[in-house]
Amino acid sequence: MVTSNTSTPSSYSVSPDRLAGRLMSGSPTAPEDGIEVLVGPQAIGERAEYLLASAEQEVAILDRPPYVKGQPREGSSRPPGLDIGALLDRGVQVRTVLDREGVGYPGRMRSLTGLVERGLRARGAPGVPTKLIIVDGRITLLPPSDASDPTASALVIGDALLRNALVPLFETVWERATPLGGSGGPLPEPQKELLGLLAAGLKDEAIARRLGVHVHTARRRISVLLDSLGAQTRFQAGAQATLRGWLEV
């Protein structure tokens, strides 16, 4: 829970399964008044669809692995059952922070690029602390850590005390995350060439030869490029460059 603006988001890691276990001894209350415990993929999916259908202004999402069967469906930028495109078509604003590990899954960049063009506001961050869906700032869904587990639990939270902690948690992670997409602006030619070599999968030694520099110089330039893109890996750098229009999908 958020208790100080100086704390790191990772210190607020929330386990829906652990919290649900503590609540199962009592009767789940109506979500508008307290906490509802959902068990099993079908119940969780149906409740998520109902909550999202009720969204009128904004849906805020924290997204991180693991995903069903180890990764999102190919070409998908969303957790199973969460249709971001439909929300945008209805005029609902959507903000999402994706864990950098999840951004790198195959096929995700193509879908993300299209959704950003349609109005999705997306950011990336390392170590997103939990999966989280907030509907209109009034009700919160904590999906299970592993949606493939048939016994996994999710929480629908309408209790003001918990809601007033989880909404600031999202805002804290959002403020510290790196925007995905945007206008991009022109890329300097040397960086454009280096980005192309990285996208081609060349190793450091081959890149150094193509640039006519020592391998240590090439590695230093690669490090600077990754930092400027807010990326920790070369794949993430390619993902960021794609969203900014510097690489073709």
N, C-alpha and C positions, 0 to 999 in steps of 0.2 A: 504494500500500500504506500501511497505517496505521503511522506511526512515532512520532507524537506526538499527545496529546490536544488540543493547542492548534491543530493544523492544521485547515483547512476541508475538508469532504467533497469539494468540487469539485476539490481538488488531487489526489484519488485516482482521477481518471477512468481507467477501464480499457477498453481496446479489445480484445474477444475476437478480432477478425479479425487485428489486429496481433500479438497473442500467438500465435495459431494459426500464423501464417506462420513464426514463429521455430521452432515445434515440428514443422512438417511434414517437416523434413529427417530426423527420427528416427521410430521406430515409436511410435505412441501406446501408452501403458501402460494397464493395467487401472485404472479410476477409483478403486478402493479404495486403490490404491498410488501413483497419480501423476496424470497428466493424459491425458484422452481427447479427441481432436480429432474433431468432427463437422462434416461439410460437407453443405450442402443442407437445405432446409426439411423434407423427409420424414424424413431421419435425425435431425434435431434434434427434430422433433415426437414421433417414436416414443420417443426416449431420454427426453425430458421426461415423457411419459406413464408410462414405466416407473419413473422416479425418484419421481414423485409418488405412484404406486400403492404404493411401498414406504414412504412416510412413515407414521410411527407416532405422533409427538408434536407436531411443529411444522414448518410451512413458513414461511419468511421471504422476502419479495419486495421488491426495488426495481424500480419500474416507471417508464419514461419513454418519450416519443416518440423516434424515429419508429416508427409502427406499420405493419402490412401495409396497402398501398394508402393510406398517409398517415394512417390513423386506425383506432381499434378498430372492430369491427363495431358497428352501431347497437344500443344497449341493452346493450352488454357492458361490464363493468368489469374485464375480465381480458385478458391477452395471449392470442393464439390458442393453443388446446391446453391452457390452464391452467384447469381447472374448480374454482374456489374453493368453489362450493356443494357439490360432491361431497366435498371434503376436510372441510368443516365437518360434513356429515352423518355422516362416519365418526368424528367426535370429534377430528379433528386441528386443533390451534390454528393460525390463520393470522394473521400480521402483515404488513402491506404499507405501504410508503411510496410514494406516487404523486407524480410531478412535477406541479407546479401547472399546467403547460401541458397535461398530459394529462387532468387532472381536468375541464377545460372542454369536452371533446369531447361532442357531442350524444348524449343518451340515457344517459350514464354515471351521472348522479346517481340515476336511478330504480333502476338495478341495485345501485349502491353502498349506497343506503339499505336495500334489502332484505337485502343481505349483512351489513351492520353489525347489523341487528336479529337476524340468525341467529348472530352471534358474531364476525364479522370485526373485527379491530382495524386500523383504517386511519388513516394520517396523511398529510399533504401537506407538501411542501417545495419550495422553488425550487432548480433546478439539481441534481436527483438525478444523481449522477455516472455511473451505469452501470445497465444491466439486470442483475438478479441474482436467482437462486433458490437458497435454502439449505434442504436437507432434513435435519431432525433434527440440525442443527449438525455433521453428519459428512461431507456431500458437497455440492458447490456446482456449479450450472450457470450459466455466463456465456452468455446468449443473444447472438446477433449484434446489432450496432447497428441494422442494417436487415434485418428478417426477410423482406422481399420480394425481396432479392437472392438469386438461385438459387445463387450461389457463396459465400454467406455462411458463416462458420464459427462454431461455438459450442464452448465448452470445458466438459468435466465434470471437476471438480477434486476429487481425493481426497487429494492430497499435503498433508501436515500443515502444511508451511511456508506454502504459499499459502492453505490453508483457514484457518489461524490469523490471517491478515491480512484475508481477506474477511469473516469473521464479525464481527470488531470494526468493520470498515467499515460493515456494516449497522447495528450497534448505535449507532455514532456518528451516522449519518444519522437513525436512529429517535429518538434522544434529542433531537435538535435540531428535529425536525419538529413540525408542529401537528396535534393530534388532529382527525380528521374524525368528526362525529357526537357522541355523548354525550347526556346528559340535556337539554342546552340551557338549561334553566331559563327563567323568564319573561323576555321581552324588554320593556324600558321602552317605553311607548307612543310617545314621539317617535321612537325608533329603529325601532319597528315600522312607523310611517307612512312614514319615510324609506326603509326597506327595500322596502316595497310600491311606492313610486314608482320606485325603481331597477329593480325587477323588471318594472314596466310599460314600461320602456324610455324613460322621459322624460329629456330633456336637462336640463343644469344649470339653465338659465334657467326652464324649465317647473317644475322642482322648487322653485326659489326662489319662484316665484309662488304655487304651491300651499301652501308653508309660510309665506308672507308675510314672507320675509326677503330680504336682499340676496344676490345670486348668490355673492359671495365667502363669505358665511356658510354658504350651502348647500354649497359645495364643501368648506369646512372640516369640516362635519358629516359629509359623505360620506367624507372622508379618515379621520376618527376611527372611523367605522363599519367601514371596510375594515380598519383596523389592529386593531380589536377582534376581527375575524373571521379575522385572519391571512391576509388576501387582498390580492393586488396589483392585481386587476382587478375590475370590477363583476360580471362573470360568475362569477368565483371566489367573490365574496361571496355571490352567489345560491346557488352550490353548497353552501357552508358552511351557509348559513341553512336550506337544504332538509334537509341531513343532521341539523341540530339541531332540526328540526320547526317552524321559524319560517315556512317557506314550503311551500305544497302543491306536490307534484310535478306 
